[in-house]
Every structure is written in C-alpha cells, then in structure tokens.
Amino acid sequence: MIIALIAGVALYYLQVYAYYAEVPADQAVVELVSLTSGEAEPIAFDNFRGIDSNSSPLRYRACYDMPASLAMLTETYEIVDGAEPRVAPGWFDCFDAKQIGADLEAGVAVGFIGQKDVKYGIDRIVAVYPDGRAYAWHQINACGEVVFDGNPAPEGCPTPPESTR
C-alpha cells in the first residue's frame, strides 16, 4: 500500500510539475501571422508569464497583455477558427482554458495564429480580448492531425520530418 501511494504521488508530481519550466519574460517572443505576408511578425506585449516543456510541444501556455487594439489586430493578422485552449496545470493560475474556450465560442475573445508549425503539425494560437489580455497555447493543426495518425501528409502540407513518419 505504501509503495502504491509513493508511486501515485511521484506520478502526480511528474505530470503536474516536473516537466514544466517557466519561460523567462526577457526571452519571450510574441508573434502573430500577418494577413499580407503569411509570416509570423513580432508584436508588442507586457506582463508576460509562460510555461513550456521539452517533453511535449503541446505543453506551452502563456498569459500577457497586448497594447494593440483588437480592431487593428483583426485587420492585420490571421484569425483562426476552431481554437481550443488546452488545460494548464492548476498552479499556472493565469490560464483558464475553460473560460478562454467559452469566450472564444461566444465571440468575447478572438483567436489568432501566433506561429505556424512551431514544431511540425503544431501551431501557436493566441486568444485576445478587447481589454488587451492575451493567452497563448499550442494546438495540433490539420497537417499534424493526419500525419500523427500515421497517414501521409495531405496535399498542401509540408513534408513531415522523419521522426513523425
């Protein structure tokens, strides 16, 4: 019984705490994909808090403020449909995936592509609110969904690296 308890505590710790590292604000880069160039462009931000992990490209989460108006952002950067925030560990309390998801569905926040193919098949998504609050996470894109299921990359997708085939 004691061994099972120790194993359970260790497993919990490894899943919730061990693999995450804080992203230092001075090393953070916030980008959005331009409607005109199709490339990610740096954008101003304040009050950055972020976490990431080497164990999975999907563990990235960030919270920050953007001084640019939502109207300017929607006219300049690529909006994404179907943005679904991923739940963050409870201790990363600035990121509430359920609330962000509900706000995206209700049109209270707008989802943008922050960067395409951060790693093959994974995009960075940024939800922005009218008051400037912004939240970012990584999400599997259409190419990744197909390739990660073991199928060949669909037409229009980049060639996947050997490690995903």
Buried (B, 14 or more C-beta within 10 A) or exposed (E): EEEEEEEEEEEEEEEEEEBBEEBEBEEBEBBBBBEEEEEBBEBEBEEBBBBBBEEEBBBBBBBBBBEBEBEEBBEBBBBBEEBBBBEBBEEBEBBBBEEBBEBBEEEEBBBBBBBBBBBBBBBBBBBBBEEBBBBBBBBBBEBBEBBBEEEEBEEEBEEBEEEBE
